[in-house]
Amino acid sequence: MGEIVIPLAHGTDEGEESGWQERALCAQTDPEAFFPEKGGSTREAKKVCRACEVRAECLEYALQHDERFGIWGGLSERERRKLKRAAV
């Protein structure tokens, strides 16, 4: 499988405001945990997210930028899609 390149807090562009990304716990953790293979466990990534002080900012970023892969703000792709559908 190809290498996963993950800048800053697992997916943000360097040119964007990065205050919350620098405080994100995922920036200090193995990024592969946040992008498990299909059917892989999300348990470890979600555990890190639960303890993260910028979880809400991360989730907001993922929703605004339509992030389709990985764990963001403690939610999987499927959970974020469900959240977006419920908000409509």
C-alpha positions as CSV (number, residue, x, y, z in Angstrom):
1,M,0.0,0.0,0.0
2,G,1.2,3.6,-0.7
3,E,2.8,5.8,1.9
4,I,0.5,8.2,3.8
5,V,1.8,11.7,3.9
6,I,0.1,13.7,6.7
7,P,1.2,17.3,7.2
8,L,0.7,19.0,10.6
9,A,-2.3,17.6,12.6
10,H,-3.0,14.7,10.2
11,G,-4.2,16.6,7.2
12,T,-4.2,20.4,7.3
13,D,-2.6,22.7,4.8
14,E,0.5,24.6,6.0
15,G,-0.9,27.9,4.7
16,E,-4.0,27.8,6.9
17,E,-4.4,29.0,10.4
18,S,-2.6,26.3,12.5
19,G,-3.2,27.3,16.1
20,W,-5.4,24.4,17.0
21,Q,-3.4,21.9,14.9
22,E,-0.2,22.6,16.9
23,R,-2.1,21.7,20.1
24,A,-3.7,18.6,18.7
25,L,-2.7,15.3,20.4
26,C,-2.7,13.5,17.0
27,A,0.3,15.6,16.0
28,Q,2.3,13.8,18.7
29,T,0.9,10.3,17.8
30,D,1.4,7.8,15.1
31,P,-0.7,9.2,12.2
32,E,-1.5,5.8,10.8
33,A,-3.8,5.2,13.8
34,F,-6.0,7.9,12.4
35,F,-6.2,6.4,9.0
36,P,-6.8,2.7,9.6
37,E,-7.2,0.3,6.7
38,K,-10.7,-0.7,5.8
39,G,-12.2,-2.8,8.6
40,G,-9.3,-1.7,10.9
41,S,-9.8,-0.6,14.5
42,T,-10.4,3.1,15.2
43,R,-10.3,2.5,19.0
44,E,-6.8,4.0,19.6
45,A,-7.4,7.1,17.5
46,K,-10.7,7.8,19.2
47,K,-9.1,7.3,22.6
48,V,-6.5,10.0,21.7
49,C,-9.3,12.3,20.5
50,R,-11.3,12.0,23.7
51,A,-8.4,13.5,25.6
52,C,-7.6,16.2,23.1
53,E,-8.3,19.8,23.9
54,V,-9.0,20.8,20.3
55,R,-11.3,18.0,19.4
56,A,-14.2,20.4,18.5
57,E,-11.9,22.5,16.2
58,C,-10.7,19.4,14.5
59,L,-14.2,18.1,13.9
60,E,-15.3,21.5,12.6
61,Y,-12.3,21.6,10.2
62,A,-13.1,18.1,8.9
63,L,-16.8,19.0,8.3
64,Q,-16.0,22.3,6.6
65,H,-13.3,20.8,4.4
66,D,-15.3,17.6,3.6
67,E,-12.6,15.3,4.9
68,R,-13.5,11.9,3.6
69,F,-10.9,9.7,5.2
70,G,-9.6,9.1,8.7
71,I,-10.6,10.0,12.3
72,W,-11.2,13.7,12.8
73,G,-12.5,15.2,16.1
74,G,-13.1,11.7,17.4
75,L,-15.5,10.6,14.5
76,S,-15.0,8.2,11.6
77,E,-15.9,9.0,8.0
78,R,-19.2,7.3,8.5
79,E,-20.0,9.1,11.7
80,R,-19.2,12.5,10.1
81,R,-21.5,11.7,7.2
82,K,-24.3,10.8,9.6
83,L,-23.7,14.0,11.5
84,K,-23.9,16.1,8.3
85,R,-27.1,14.4,7.2
86,A,-28.7,15.0,10.6
87,A,-27.8,18.7,10.4
88,V,-29.6,19.2,7.1
